[in-house]
């Protein structure tokens, strides 16, 4: 009973290795090598983390759909699986686990080597353009070649990261077999804001608390590192709000608290003490030691202060204005960067047409889907990869008759 898997990313490789002991497995990947998007994840492998399975960190029309797969094959199972392949991992203080080599290549390498050892037939440069159901299973076409199998797993990923293999082919294959796709939008990407303030800060990083608001209504909140860019705000904290920034309607604003450890009253008291202790210090140094120098200058200029004037010349009203900007700096949101820059796709093929316990189609028996092609996406920090591992394992096990 041959299992054909379309897509050689994280979920597809996991499905292949799970199914291989019980069934012949053919994996078709349109890129020149498997795992390209996985290799590019995060910063030197820091994006290739293993996150605890928290269903509340996932999104979609029915985010609870992912719970069955996450519960059956969670992070402990994932770590044990990769340890069995020879991957050495280490824990960070925040609880996340990363490859000890600090590179995502190590993850791809152990998967690729294990696939070869288990006899998985991997065909790269093989883009599937057509699939049809037959009495015996499925027939897939790629160029002039045809491939037949009894079970089919679609693990093509989503539209994010086109340069690394993202696209809409998985949606089209599933739609040709009777499935429906909801709207798709880029997620885990930069939030575009009024660039007059962020462009001078290109490359500056800060720890901040971010709140996405429409008027005074809070639509989302995130804490962590932000990085300012030509277009607006990037970094993990911004990524976690990018889904809401892409999907919410109306005039949106990103409110940044640039010193979340201090209340507004505490900050104003400290600035008053600095004024009293260093009355002749130029105003440009009011926030020195608290914020990055370039960030401080942008805020002081926005507050309308004369940077060359001594601190002794500042009024309480001016100090309050600076505190207001530090604790609630508001940037109008213009949207998010597109799919090319996004790490993941929000939306996808409707999950209600799949059994959550097996990921088998309710419409076409013998057809399975896993990973990003489905309408499930997670927050920044390893959650999307865990969904790929969990869903790939379940789909592979079910297709091979192991469940």
MOBEL-V928508 format. One record per residue. N is the residue number from 1. SS is DSSP state (H for helix, E for strand, C for the rest). D_LAST is the distance of its C-alpha to the last C-alpha in whole Angstrom. Layout:
{{N;SS;D_LAST} {N;SS;D_LAST}}
//
This chain:
{{1;C;15} {2;C;16} {3;E;15} {4;E;18} {5;E;18} {6;E;21} {7;C;22} {8;C;22} {9;C;23} {10;H;21} {11;H;17} {12;H;18} {13;H;18} {14;H;15} {15;H;13} {16;H;15} {17;H;15} {18;H;11} {19;H;11} {20;H;14} {21;C;13} {22;C;11} {23;C;13} {24;C;17} {25;E;17} {26;E;20} {27;E;21} {28;E;24} {29;C;26} {30;C;29} {31;C;31} {32;C;32} {33;C;30} {34;C;26} {35;C;26} {36;H;30} {37;H;29} {38;H;27} {39;H;30} {40;C;32} {41;C;31} {42;C;33} {43;C;36} {44;C;36} {45;C;32} {46;C;33} {47;C;31} {48;C;28} {49;C;27} {50;E;24} {51;C;24} {52;C;23} {53;C;21} {54;C;23} {55;H;22} {56;H;26} {57;H;26} {58;E;24} {59;E;26} {60;C;26} {61;C;26} {62;C;23} {63;H;23} {64;H;21} {65;H;18} {66;H;17} {67;H;17} {68;H;13} {69;H;12} {70;H;15} {71;H;14} {72;H;11} {73;C;12} {74;C;16} {75;H;19} {76;H;19} {77;H;16} {78;H;17} {79;H;20} {80;H;19} {81;H;17} {82;H;21} {83;H;23} {84;H;21} {85;C;22} {86;C;25} {87;C;26} {88;C;29} {89;E;28} {90;E;31} {91;E;31} {92;C;34} {93;C;36} {94;C;34} {95;C;31} {96;C;29} {97;E;28} {98;E;29} {99;E;29} {100;C;32} {101;C;34} {102;C;34} {103;C;33} {104;C;30} {105;H;31} {106;H;29} {107;H;26} {108;H;26} {109;H;27} {110;H;25} {111;H;22} {112;H;24} {113;H;25} {114;H;22} {115;H;21} {116;H;24} {117;H;23} {118;C;19} {119;C;21} {120;C;20} {121;E;23} {122;E;24} {123;E;27} {124;C;29} {125;C;31} {126;C;29} {127;C;29} {128;C;28} {129;C;30} {130;E;29} {131;E;25} {132;E;25} {133;E;23} {134;C;24} {135;C;23} {136;C;21} {137;C;19} {138;E;21} {139;E;24} {140;E;25} {141;E;29} {142;E;30} {143;C;34} {144;C;35} {145;E;32} {146;E;29} {147;E;25} {148;E;23} {149;E;19} {150;C;17} {151;E;14} {152;E;16} {153;E;15} {154;E;18} {155;C;19} {156;C;23} {157;C;24} {158;C;26} {159;C;30} {160;C;31} {161;C;33} {162;H;34} {163;H;36} {164;H;32} {165;C;30} {166;C;30} {167;C;30} {168;C;30} {169;H;28} {170;H;24} {171;H;26} {172;H;28} {173;H;25} {174;H;23} {175;H;26} {176;H;27} {177;C;24} {178;C;25} {179;C;24} {180;C;26} {181;E;27} {182;C;29} {183;C;32} {184;C;31} {185;E;33} {186;E;34} {187;E;33} {188;C;33} {189;C;36} {190;C;40} {191;E;42} {192;E;45} {193;E;48} {194;C;52} {195;H;52} {196;H;56} {197;H;55} {198;H;52} {199;H;53} {200;H;56} {201;H;53} {202;C;51} {203;C;49} {204;C;50} {205;E;47} {206;E;47} {207;E;45} {208;E;45} {209;E;44} {210;E;43} {211;E;43} {212;E;43} {213;E;45} {214;E;46} {215;C;50} {216;C;49} {217;E;46} {218;E;43} {219;E;40} {220;E;38} {221;E;39} {222;E;38} {223;E;40} {224;E;40} {225;E;41} {226;E;43} {227;E;45} {228;E;47} {229;C;48} {230;C;50} {231;C;48} {232;E;47} {233;E;44} {234;E;42} {235;C;40} {236;H;36} {237;H;38} {238;H;39} {239;H;36} {240;H;34} {241;H;37} {242;H;37} {243;H;34} {244;H;36} {245;H;39} {246;H;38} {247;H;37} {248;C;39} {249;C;43} {250;C;46} {251;C;48} {252;C;46} {253;E;47} {254;E;46} {255;E;48} {256;E;48} {257;E;49} {258;C;50} {259;C;51} {260;C;48} {261;C;49} {262;C;53} {263;C;54} {264;H;56} {265;H;59} {266;H;58} {267;H;58} {268;H;61} {269;H;63} {270;H;62} {271;H;63} {272;H;67} {273;H;67} {274;H;67} {275;H;69} {276;H;72} {277;H;71} {278;C;71} {279;C;74} {280;C;75} {281;C;71} {282;E;71} {283;H;68} {284;H;66} {285;H;65} {286;C;64} {287;C;60} {288;E;60} {289;C;58} {290;C;56} {291;E;55} {292;C;54} {293;H;58} {294;H;57} {295;H;55} {296;H;58} {297;H;61} {298;H;59} {299;H;58} {300;H;62} {301;H;63} {302;H;61} {303;C;63} {304;C;66} {305;C;68} {306;C;70} {307;C;69} {308;C;72} {309;C;73} {310;E;73} {311;H;71} {312;H;74} {313;H;74} {314;C;71} {315;C;71} {316;H;69} {317;H;68} {318;H;67} {319;H;65} {320;H;63} {321;H;62} {322;H;61} {323;H;59} {324;H;57} {325;H;56} {326;H;55} {327;H;53} {328;C;52} {329;E;52} {330;E;52} {331;E;50} {332;E;50} {333;E;47} {334;E;47} {335;E;43} {336;E;41} {337;C;41} {338;C;39} {339;C;35} {340;C;37} {341;C;37} {342;C;34} {343;C;31} {344;E;29} {345;E;29} {346;E;29} {347;C;27} {348;C;25} {349;E;23} {350;C;23} {351;H;20} {352;H;20} {353;H;19} {354;E;16} {355;C;13} {356;C;13} {357;C;9} {358;C;8} {359;C;11} {360;E;12} {361;E;15} {362;C;17} {363;C;20} {364;C;18} {365;C;15} {366;C;14} {367;E;15} {368;E;13} {369;E;16} {370;C;16} {371;H;19} {372;H;22} {373;H;22} {374;E;21} {375;C;23} {376;C;22} {377;E;25} {378;E;25} {379;C;29} {380;C;30} {381;C;29} {382;C;26} {383;H;24} {384;H;23} {385;H;22} {386;H;20} {387;H;18} {388;H;18} {389;H;16} {390;H;14} {391;H;13} {392;H;13} {393;H;11} {394;H;8} {395;H;9} {396;H;9} {397;H;6} {398;H;5} {399;H;9} {400;C;8} {401;C;6} {402;C;4} {403;C;0}}
//
